[in-house]
Amino acid sequence: MTKYLIVGAGLFGATFAYEAAKKGHEVKVIERRNHIAGNIFTKEVDGIQVHQYGAHIFHTSNKKVWDYVNQFADFNRYTNSPVANYHGEIYNLPFNMNTFNKLWGVVTPEEAQAKIDEQKSVLNGKRPENLEEQAISLVGTDIYEKLIKGYTEKQWGHSTKDLPAFIIRRLPVRLTYDNNYFNDDYQGIPVGGYTQIVEKMLDSDLITVETGVDFFEKKAEYLKEFDKVIFTGMIDEYFDYSLGELEYRSLKFETEELDVNNYQGNAVVNYTDAETPFTRIIEHKHFEFGKGDKNKTIVTREYPKTWKRGDEPYYPVNNTKNNTLYKQYKELADKEAKNVLFGGRLGQYRYYDMDQVISAALNVVKAEVED
């Protein structure tokens, strides 16, 4: 039997804990926050499941992962169909024939494509080298200016000319009247929220959980006490930023209860102009089709901000500079932290969707955990 310490009670750590305990290993999970479930933590208010750390829509084309997560919750049929608000003008997302018709008055896919081709000619056939050029090559200048530029620069805190093209390379663009943002085979929201999934994963006699615990206050002691550590925090923090700080984006959430049944008519509205300081408003009850108190609704405004020590890191900034520094930390980890496995968005410094987090955790389990 191996004694595992898991640092972080999010989806990666919980998946690893569940699988390790199933194989008979002893697991202790510690979490810096005062609750489990990490960024997918949901809490019921007025009968509404409130996503405490931003909108989370589970989507995947990996049937193995879909079947796996359905062990722990029943999922509804929620389809992610955000809308964009540009100075009061409303457009459907992802960019599709509804968007093109509203913007240009075009009706057929041929007309929409001709308009995009006309506008992207400003690139003169140049291979896109940054996010601005990549966006124009995909959807033309009008959509770039109204629906991409301001939102993206707020989100990342950099000019689109300074952001790498790959960030937007998979941007959904459809010549159909289809407002479903994702192309995945499976999609939905767990009925009753996400927290229950992690609660069920951690419900084992072989798993103990402590919240409000800072790993770094007893780091040396933990490393001696446990055979292996699964660390899902920031890899640069683990090494006391000895090679320098990796860059992250943080978020500020402003949540309020309103005495109305329906505030904005959609779960997610993106504010794409540069002047509005927040990127989106989430109205949580629409994730479960209006379920909850008919005279109340909960909305959250989401403000991106530059991360500094002490803030919650939400997104790694995967540009060349940061990826190079991460590789140096990875080499340091391989050399100096042989009994520590780094996992999740922060430990592996990459953007993961929820299905990718589960898949990555299962891969680590397969490689590391013995029956």
C-alpha positions as CSV (number, residue, x, y, z in Angstrom):
1,M,0.0,0.0,0.0
2,T,1.3,3.4,-1.0
3,K,0.6,6.5,1.1
4,Y,-0.4,9.4,-1.2
5,L,-0.7,13.0,-0.3
6,I,-2.8,15.0,-2.8
7,V,-2.4,18.7,-2.8
8,G,-5.6,20.2,-4.1
9,A,-9.2,18.9,-4.0
10,G,-10.1,19.8,-7.5
11,L,-11.0,17.5,-10.4
12,F,-7.5,16.2,-11.1
13,G,-6.7,15.5,-7.4
14,A,-10.2,14.0,-6.7
15,T,-10.0,11.7,-9.8
16,F,-6.6,10.4,-8.7
17,A,-7.7,10.0,-5.1
18,Y,-10.8,8.0,-6.2
19,E,-8.8,5.6,-8.4
20,A,-6.0,5.2,-5.9
21,A,-8.4,4.3,-3.1
22,K,-10.2,1.8,-5.3
23,K,-6.9,0.0,-5.6
24,G,-6.5,-0.1,-1.9
25,H,-4.0,2.8,-1.3
26,E,-4.2,5.3,1.5
27,V,-4.9,8.8,0.4
28,K,-4.8,12.2,2.2
29,V,-6.2,15.2,0.4
30,I,-5.4,18.7,1.5
31,E,-6.9,21.9,0.1
32,R,-5.9,25.5,0.7
33,R,-9.4,26.8,0.2
34,N,-12.2,26.1,2.7
35,H,-14.1,23.8,0.3
36,I,-13.5,20.9,-2.1
37,A,-14.0,20.8,-5.8
38,G,-11.6,23.5,-6.8
39,N,-12.8,25.8,-9.6
40,I,-15.9,23.6,-10.4
41,F,-17.3,24.3,-6.9
42,T,-21.0,25.0,-7.0
43,K,-23.3,26.2,-4.2
44,E,-27.1,26.3,-4.0
45,V,-28.6,29.7,-3.5
46,D,-32.4,30.3,-3.9
47,G,-32.7,26.8,-5.4
48,I,-30.1,27.8,-8.0
49,Q,-26.7,26.1,-8.5
50,V,-24.3,28.9,-8.5
51,H,-21.0,28.4,-10.3
52,Q,-18.7,30.1,-7.8
53,Y,-15.7,30.4,-10.1
54,G,-17.2,31.1,-13.5
55,A,-19.3,29.1,-16.0
56,H,-18.4,25.4,-16.4
57,I,-20.1,23.4,-19.1
58,F,-19.0,19.8,-19.4
59,H,-18.3,18.8,-23.0
60,T,-16.4,16.0,-24.5
61,S,-16.1,13.6,-27.5
62,N,-14.4,11.1,-25.3
63,K,-17.0,8.5,-24.5
64,K,-14.8,6.8,-21.9
65,V,-14.6,10.1,-20.0
66,W,-18.3,10.8,-20.5
67,D,-19.3,7.4,-19.1
68,Y,-16.8,7.9,-16.2
69,V,-18.2,11.3,-15.0
70,N,-21.7,10.0,-15.3
71,Q,-21.0,7.6,-12.5
72,F,-21.1,10.6,-10.1
73,A,-24.0,12.7,-11.4
74,D,-26.9,12.9,-13.9
75,F,-26.3,15.4,-16.6
76,N,-29.0,17.6,-18.2
77,R,-29.1,18.5,-21.9
78,Y,-27.8,22.0,-21.5
79,T,-26.2,23.3,-24.8
80,N,-23.7,26.1,-24.6
81,S,-25.0,29.0,-26.7
82,P,-23.6,32.2,-25.4
83,V,-24.4,35.6,-27.0
84,A,-22.2,38.6,-27.5
85,N,-23.2,42.2,-26.5
86,Y,-21.3,44.9,-28.4
87,H,-22.5,48.3,-27.2
88,G,-26.1,46.9,-27.0
89,E,-26.0,45.0,-30.3
90,I,-26.6,41.3,-29.7
91,Y,-24.9,38.6,-31.8
92,N,-25.0,34.8,-31.6
93,L,-21.9,32.8,-30.7
94,P,-20.1,30.9,-32.0
95,F,-19.8,32.8,-35.3
96,N,-22.4,31.3,-37.6
97,M,-25.0,32.2,-40.1
98,N,-27.1,34.0,-37.5
99,T,-24.1,36.2,-36.6
100,F,-23.3,36.9,-40.3
101,N,-27.0,37.7,-41.1
102,K,-27.3,40.1,-38.2
103,L,-24.0,41.8,-39.1
104,W,-24.0,41.9,-42.9
105,G,-27.6,40.9,-43.9
106,V,-26.3,37.9,-45.8
107,V,-28.6,34.9,-46.1
108,T,-26.7,32.1,-47.7
109,P,-23.4,30.4,-46.8
110,E,-21.9,31.5,-50.1
111,E,-22.7,35.1,-49.4
112,A,-21.2,34.9,-45.9
113,Q,-18.0,33.2,-47.2
114,A,-17.6,35.9,-49.9
115,K,-17.9,38.6,-47.3
116,I,-15.2,36.9,-45.1
117,D,-13.0,36.4,-48.1
118,E,-13.4,40.1,-49.1
119,Q,-12.4,41.3,-45.6
120,K,-9.5,38.9,-45.0
121,S,-7.9,40.1,-48.2
122,V,-6.3,42.9,-46.1
123,L,-3.8,40.2,-45.1
124,N,-2.6,39.8,-48.8
125,G,-2.3,36.1,-48.3
126,K,0.1,36.5,-45.4
127,R,0.4,33.5,-43.0
128,P,-1.0,34.7,-39.6
129,E,1.7,35.4,-37.1
130,N,-0.4,36.7,-34.2
131,L,-3.9,36.5,-32.8
132,E,-5.2,39.5,-34.7
133,E,-4.1,38.2,-38.1
134,Q,-5.4,34.7,-37.3
135,A,-8.8,36.1,-36.3
136,I,-9.1,38.2,-39.5
137,S,-8.1,35.2,-41.6
138,L,-11.0,33.2,-40.1
139,V,-13.8,35.8,-39.9
140,G,-12.8,39.0,-41.5
141,T,-12.3,42.5,-40.0
142,D,-15.8,43.4,-38.9
143,I,-16.2,40.4,-36.5
144,Y,-12.7,40.8,-35.4
145,E,-13.2,44.4,-34.4
146,K,-16.6,44.0,-32.8
147,L,-16.6,40.5,-31.2
148,I,-13.0,39.4,-30.8
149,K,-10.5,42.3,-30.2
150,G,-11.9,44.0,-27.1
151,Y,-13.0,40.8,-25.4
152,T,-9.7,39.0,-26.0
153,E,-7.5,41.9,-24.9
154,K,-9.5,42.2,-21.6
155,Q,-9.2,38.4,-21.1
156,W,-5.5,38.2,-21.6
157,G,-4.3,41.6,-20.7
158,H,-2.2,41.9,-23.9
159,S,-2.7,43.4,-27.4
160,T,-4.0,40.9,-29.9
161,K,-0.9,41.7,-31.9
162,D,1.2,40.4,-29.1
163,L,-0.8,37.2,-28.5
164,P,0.1,33.9,-30.3
165,A,-2.1,32.8,-33.2
166,F,-2.7,29.4,-31.8
167,I,-4.9,30.8,-29.0
168,I,-7.7,31.4,-31.5
169,R,-6.9,28.8,-34.2
170,R,-9.7,26.5,-33.1
171,L,-12.3,29.3,-33.0
172,P,-15.6,27.8,-34.1
173,V,-16.8,29.4,-37.4
174,R,-19.8,27.8,-39.0
175,L,-21.7,28.4,-42.2
176,T,-24.8,27.0,-40.7
177,Y,-27.6,28.5,-38.5
178,D,-26.3,26.6,-35.4
179,N,-25.7,28.4,-32.1
180,N,-24.2,25.3,-30.3
181,Y,-20.7,26.5,-29.3
182,F,-19.2,23.0,-29.0
183,N,-18.8,20.3,-31.6
184,D,-18.5,17.6,-29.0
185,D,-20.6,14.5,-29.0
186,Y,-21.6,14.9,-25.3
187,Q,-22.5,18.1,-23.4
188,G,-24.4,19.1,-20.3
189,I,-24.5,20.4,-16.7
190,P,-24.7,18.0,-13.7
191,V,-28.2,18.2,-12.2
192,G,-27.6,19.5,-8.7
193,G,-24.2,21.1,-9.5
194,Y,-20.6,20.0,-9.7
195,T,-19.6,19.8,-6.1
196,Q,-21.4,16.4,-5.7
197,I,-19.1,14.8,-8.2
198,V,-16.0,15.5,-6.1
199,E,-17.9,14.7,-2.9
200,K,-18.6,11.2,-4.3
201,M,-15.1,10.7,-5.6
202,L,-13.7,11.5,-2.1
203,D,-16.2,9.4,-0.2
204,S,-14.0,6.4,0.8
205,D,-12.7,5.0,4.1
206,L,-9.2,5.2,2.6
207,I,-9.4,8.9,1.9
208,T,-9.2,11.7,4.4
209,V,-9.8,15.3,3.4
210,E,-8.7,18.5,5.1
211,T,-9.6,21.9,3.8
212,G,-8.1,25.3,4.8
213,V,-4.6,23.7,4.8
214,D,-1.6,25.3,3.2
215,F,0.9,22.7,1.9
216,F,3.8,25.1,2.1
217,E,3.5,25.6,5.9
218,K,4.6,21.9,6.4
219,K,6.1,21.1,3.0
220,A,9.2,19.3,4.3
221,E,7.2,17.3,6.8
222,Y,4.7,16.2,4.2
223,L,7.5,15.1,1.8
224,K,9.0,12.9,4.5
225,E,5.6,11.5,5.7
226,F,4.2,10.4,2.4
227,D,5.5,8.0,-0.2
228,K,4.2,10.1,-3.1
229,V,2.8,13.6,-3.5
230,I,0.3,14.6,-6.2
231,F,0.7,18.4,-6.5
232,T,-1.9,20.3,-8.4
233,G,-0.9,23.8,-7.5
234,M,1.5,26.1,-9.4
235,I,4.7,24.3,-10.3
236,D,6.7,27.6,-10.0
237,E,5.4,28.1,-6.4
238,Y,6.4,24.6,-5.5
239,F,10.0,25.6,-6.3
240,D,9.6,28.9,-4.5
241,Y,9.8,30.7,-7.9
242,S,13.5,29.9,-8.0
243,L,13.6,30.2,-11.8
244,G,11.2,33.1,-12.0
245,E,7.5,33.5,-12.0
246,L,5.3,31.9,-14.7
247,E,2.5,34.2,-15.9
248,Y,-1.1,33.6,-15.1
249,R,-4.4,35.4,-15.5
250,S,-6.6,35.8,-12.5
251,L,-10.3,36.7,-12.2
252,K,-12.5,38.8,-9.9
253,F,-16.1,37.8,-9.5
254,E,-19.0,40.1,-8.5
255,T,-22.1,38.0,-7.6
256,E,-25.5,39.5,-6.7
257,E,-29.0,38.3,-6.0
258,L,-31.7,40.1,-7.9
259,D,-35.4,40.2,-7.2
260,V,-36.4,39.2,-10.7
261,N,-37.1,35.8,-12.4
262,N,-35.0,36.4,-15.5
263,Y,-32.3,39.1,-15.8
264,Q,-30.7,38.6,-19.2
265,G,-32.4,35.6,-20.9
266,N,-29.3,33.5,-21.3
267,A,-26.8,31.8,-19.1
268,V,-23.8,33.6,-20.6
269,V,-23.6,37.0,-22.2
270,N,-20.1,38.1,-23.4
271,Y,-19.4,41.9,-23.4
272,T,-17.0,42.3,-26.3
273,D,-16.4,46.0,-26.4
274,A,-13.2,47.3,-24.8
275,E,-15.0,49.9,-22.6
276,T,-17.0,47.5,-20.5
277,P,-14.6,46.3,-17.7
278,F,-16.0,42.8,-17.3
279,T,-15.9,40.1,-20.0
280,R,-19.2,38.4,-19.3
281,I,-22.3,38.1,-17.1
282,I,-23.4,34.7,-16.0
283,E,-27.0,34.1,-15.0
284,H,-26.8,30.8,-13.2
285,K,-30.4,29.6,-13.2
286,H,-30.3,29.2,-17.0
287,F,-27.8,26.3,-16.7
288,E,-30.8,24.3,-15.4
289,F,-33.5,25.9,-17.6
290,G,-34.8,28.4,-15.0
291,K,-34.9,26.0,-12.0
292,G,-35.0,27.8,-8.7
293,D,-36.9,30.6,-7.0
294,K,-39.2,32.2,-9.5
295,N,-38.8,35.6,-7.9
296,K,-35.0,35.5,-7.6
297,T,-32.0,35.2,-9.9
298,I,-28.2,35.1,-9.3
299,V,-25.9,36.9,-11.7
300,T,-22.1,37.1,-11.7
301,R,-19.9,39.6,-13.5
302,E,-16.4,38.3,-14.4
303,Y,-13.5,40.6,-14.5
304,P,-10.1,39.4,-15.7
305,K,-7.0,40.8,-14.1
306,T,-3.3,40.4,-13.9
307,W,-2.2,37.7,-11.5
308,K,0.1,38.6,-8.6
309,R,1.2,36.4,-5.7
310,G,-1.7,35.8,-3.3
311,D,-4.3,35.9,-6.1
312,E,-6.0,32.8,-7.5
313,P,-4.4,31.7,-10.8
314,Y,-7.0,30.6,-13.3
315,Y,-5.3,30.5,-16.7
316,P,-1.7,29.8,-17.7
317,V,-0.5,32.3,-20.4
318,N,1.0,29.8,-22.8
319,N,3.2,32.1,-24.9
320,T,6.8,31.2,-26.0
321,K,8.4,32.9,-23.0
322,N,6.3,31.1,-20.4
323,N,6.3,27.7,-22.1
324,T,10.1,27.9,-22.2
325,L,10.2,28.7,-18.5
326,Y,7.8,25.9,-17.7
327,K,10.1,23.4,-19.5
328,Q,12.9,24.5,-17.2
329,Y,10.6,23.9,-14.1
330,K,9.7,20.5,-15.5
331,E,13.3,19.6,-15.8
332,L,13.9,20.7,-12.3
333,A,10.9,18.6,-11.1
334,D,12.2,15.5,-12.9
335,K,15.6,16.0,-11.2
336,E,14.8,17.2,-7.7
337,A,11.2,16.0,-7.0
338,K,11.2,12.4,-8.0
339,N,8.4,11.4,-5.6
340,V,6.2,14.3,-6.6
341,L,3.8,14.2,-9.6
342,F,2.6,17.5,-10.9
343,G,-1.0,17.6,-12.3
344,G,-3.8,19.8,-13.6
345,R,-3.8,23.2,-15.2
346,L,-1.3,24.7,-12.7
347,G,0.9,21.7,-12.1
348,Q,1.3,21.0,-15.8
349,Y,0.9,24.7,-16.9
350,R,-1.5,24.1,-19.7
351,Y,-5.2,25.0,-20.4
352,Y,-7.3,21.9,-19.7
353,D,-11.1,21.5,-20.2
354,M,-12.7,19.4,-17.6
355,D,-12.8,16.2,-19.7
356,Q,-9.0,16.7,-20.4
357,V,-8.4,17.0,-16.6
358,I,-10.1,13.7,-16.0
359,S,-8.3,12.0,-18.9
360,A,-4.9,13.3,-17.7
361,A,-5.5,12.2,-14.2
362,L,-6.5,8.7,-15.4
363,N,-3.4,8.5,-17.5
364,V,-1.3,9.3,-14.4
365,V,-3.1,6.7,-12.4
366,K,-2.5,4.1,-15.1
367,A,1.2,4.9,-15.1
368,E,1.8,5.3,-11.4
369,V,-0.7,3.4,-9.3
370,E,-0.2,-0.3,-8.7
371,D,-2.9,-2.7,-7.7
